[in-house]
Amino acid sequence: MLAAFPVPAAAQENLVENGDFSQGLEHWIVGGPTNPCEPGNLSEPGGYYGCVMVTDEGMTGNPHLELYAGTGGEYGMERFEQDVEQTLSRLPKDSARIILSLRVWSLGNTSYVRTLIQTGSRENLTLEEMYDSQSDWYEAYYYPSREPTTITRDITNFHDPTTYLIVGGERVAVDDITIVATPPSPLPLFMHQTELIKNGGFSQGLEYWEQNLFNCCEKISEEKSPGNPHLELLAGPPWVSQEIHLPEDATRISLSIKAWALTLLGENPENVMPWGEVRITHDGSIFNGTVDQETYSIAKPALRLEPASTITRDLTGFKGKNITLTLMGEEAAVDDVSVLATRSYFGFPTTVSGLIPVAAIILATLVGGFLGLRHVRRARNYQNRLRP
């Protein structure tokens, strides 16, 4: 019963079970076969398959997770990454921000940590259920130093109780994994919005959009919508992309895209189900010690001819970064691509609650000035009465 109806989390509660590994690997699932860890074997501490362990070695009294990739793989050239995962069944339906954080440090060369958030797959869906479904996944890499560092990831768009978290890596220690949700906050009273996408309505063809030169075929068309050009993604699958900067001072950044099918399953040459995907990527340098390589994807596994599907997401977690927005799909049409940044006119949030103390100060000043002026007038009247 609890699995069917998960209890909502209280404000500031950690939504990750046993994120400090004080209970070993309780509540965590190890994602694959493992060997016993041999940290003393510097060349192959994880052996062929790799290994996962909880230990307080080097940090007495502070258990933490250690991950070592395997040295096997196909022809001995690939490495088996080890990971642990957990279902996040208590994610809130409505929240201003949902933040994942974890403390990591390197255990040797080639060290990295990978975090993946993904909505659970739904099997045996009817066609109508496929039309109504969407799949989100967010993946980020970080290349740590030997000094423990806390990294954060914004996962605000994830609310489904089937969402799961995967933490993987190589020669890396992980501790204090938390997911905390904050309640919605009001928008500024005095604000303006800036469109960050250029030519999102494709009225200028593919101007400002980069095309994939190796996979055909995409084109601009007005078929079935005279006077309203849109992007058609045919076979390949093709893609187009645009790089944009998301301003640091934005209070909110929102994505909106319309997509619909060009044909039905069985009515196109490739016999594919029309689908579409939006991908957001941010690549940092792996040499500066503060790497953030992030990919966020929203996929529509099936599109209708009509009405068009509108995909909306919150991109505020990427603010201050340069991102690449990529549109992909097959037998799909895309239009009205928009990324709106909301800012306060005054350079800082001006909400009702924030204006109350300001208004109180202004009112006190006005009342004080009025009373002071009234006192001066009374004094003058009294002096005038005393004069002969």
SULWOKA-V885958 format. One record per residue. RES is the residue in one small letter. PHI is phi in radians with two decimals (none if undefined). Layout:
res=(RES;RES)
phi=(PHI;PHI)
This chain:
res=(m;l;a;a;f;p;v;p;a;a;a;q;e;n;l;v;e;n;g;d;f;s;q;g;l;e;h;w;i;v;g;g;p;t;n;p;c;e;p;g;n;l;s;e;p;g;g;y;y;g;c;v;m;v;t;d;e;g;m;t;g;n;p;h;l;e;l;y;a;g;t;g;g;e;y;g;m;e;r;f;e;q;d;v;e;q;t;l;s;r;l;p;k;d;s;a;r;i;i;l;s;l;r;v;w;s;l;g;n;t;s;y;v;r;t;l;i;q;t;g;s;r;e;n;l;t;l;e;e;m;y;d;s;q;s;d;w;y;e;a;y;y;y;p;s;r;e;p;t;t;i;t;r;d;i;t;n;f;h;d;p;t;t;y;l;i;v;g;g;e;r;v;a;v;d;d;i;t;i;v;a;t;p;p;s;p;l;p;l;f;m;h;q;t;e;l;i;k;n;g;g;f;s;q;g;l;e;y;w;e;q;n;l;f;n;c;c;e;k;i;s;e;e;k;s;p;g;n;p;h;l;e;l;l;a;g;p;p;w;v;s;q;e;i;h;l;p;e;d;a;t;r;i;s;l;s;i;k;a;w;a;l;t;l;l;g;e;n;p;e;n;v;m;p;w;g;e;v;r;i;t;h;d;g;s;i;f;n;g;t;v;d;q;e;t;y;s;i;a;k;p;a;l;r;l;e;p;a;s;t;i;t;r;d;l;t;g;f;k;g;k;n;i;t;l;t;l;m;g;e;e;a;a;v;d;d;v;s;v;l;a;t;r;s;y;f;g;f;p;t;t;v;s;g;l;i;p;v;a;a;i;i;l;a;t;l;v;g;g;f;l;g;l;r;h;v;r;r;a;r;n;y;q;n;r;l;r;p)
phi=(none;-1.16;-1.20;-1.35;-2.25;-1.09;-1.32;-1.13;-1.43;-1.35;-1.04;1.17;-1.36;-1.30;-1.49;-1.70;-1.47;0.96;-1.27;-1.73;1.04;-1.19;-1.86;1.19;-1.78;-1.00;1.35;-1.92;-1.94;-1.40;-1.51;2.47;-1.15;-2.34;-1.87;-1.10;-1.29;-2.25;-1.00;-1.26;-1.53;-1.13;-1.39;-2.44;-1.12;-1.86;1.16;-1.17;-1.55;1.59;-2.66;-2.30;-2.66;-1.90;-2.59;-2.00;-1.05;1.47;-2.51;-0.94;1.46;-2.21;-1.13;-2.61;-1.59;-2.15;-2.16;-2.25;-1.30;-1.41;-1.75;-1.50;1.51;-1.10;1.02;1.24;-1.71;-1.80;-2.04;-1.37;-1.39;-1.71;-2.66;-2.18;-2.45;-2.70;-1.41;-1.75;-1.45;-1.99;-1.12;-1.27;-1.29;-2.39;-2.73;-1.19;-2.52;-2.16;-2.06;-1.69;-2.39;-2.67;-1.76;-2.37;-2.69;-1.40;-1.94;2.87;-1.15;1.05;-1.34;-2.74;-2.22;-2.11;-2.04;-2.32;-2.02;-2.59;-1.24;-1.13;-1.30;-1.97;-1.79;0.99;-1.38;-1.30;-1.05;-1.13;-1.20;-1.13;-1.04;-1.60;-1.66;-2.43;-2.23;-2.00;-2.55;-2.29;-2.26;-2.47;-2.00;-2.48;-1.96;-1.43;-1.69;-1.36;-1.49;-0.96;-2.32;-1.65;-1.96;-2.19;-2.35;-1.54;-2.14;-0.99;-1.36;-1.75;-2.30;-1.21;-1.19;-1.62;-1.13;-2.23;-1.92;-2.12;-2.13;-2.31;2.84;-2.40;0.83;-2.39;-1.87;-2.32;-2.68;0.92;-1.41;-2.33;-2.27;-2.19;-1.87;-1.97;-1.18;-1.02;-1.98;-1.23;-1.31;-1.06;-1.21;-1.99;-2.47;-2.45;-2.03;-2.13;-1.42;-1.68;-1.52;-1.71;1.03;-1.27;-1.69;1.05;-1.21;-1.85;1.20;-1.82;-0.99;1.36;-1.85;-1.58;-1.88;-1.41;-1.40;-1.81;-2.01;-1.51;-2.60;-2.26;-2.75;-1.70;-2.48;-2.09;-1.07;1.17;-2.59;-0.96;1.44;-2.22;-1.14;-2.58;-1.59;-1.97;-1.87;-1.70;-1.95;2.62;-1.40;-1.42;-2.66;-2.32;-2.54;-2.57;-1.60;-2.44;-1.86;-1.71;-1.12;-1.17;-1.53;-1.28;-1.48;-2.74;-2.27;-2.18;-1.87;-2.54;-2.55;-1.84;-2.55;-2.66;-1.43;-1.54;-2.46;-1.75;-1.00;1.60;-1.90;-2.11;-1.00;-1.53;0.93;-1.92;-1.35;-1.00;-2.51;-2.54;-2.57;-2.02;-2.20;-1.95;-2.24;-2.37;-1.98;-1.79;-1.33;-1.43;-1.85;-1.70;1.35;-2.24;-1.20;-2.40;-1.81;-2.22;-2.39;-2.19;-2.22;-2.14;-2.05;-1.91;-1.22;-2.63;-2.11;-1.52;-1.14;-2.78;-1.31;-1.17;-1.51;-1.87;-1.73;-2.22;-2.59;-1.66;-1.91;-1.04;-1.13;-1.70;-1.09;1.50;-2.04;-1.57;-2.18;-2.00;-1.74;-2.05;-1.89;-2.33;2.77;-2.42;0.91;-2.24;-1.95;-2.32;-2.71;0.91;-1.36;-2.47;-2.25;-1.80;-1.82;-1.73;-2.24;-1.43;-1.09;-1.72;1.42;-2.59;-1.07;-2.13;-1.74;-1.03;-1.12;-1.24;-1.46;-1.02;-1.12;-1.12;-1.08;-1.11;-1.13;-1.09;-1.09;-1.10;-1.13;-1.11;-1.13;-1.08;-1.15;-1.12;-1.16;-1.13;-1.11;-1.14;-1.14;-1.09;-1.09;-1.12;-1.12;-1.13;-1.09;-1.15;-1.13;-1.12;-1.21;-1.34;-1.27;-1.18)
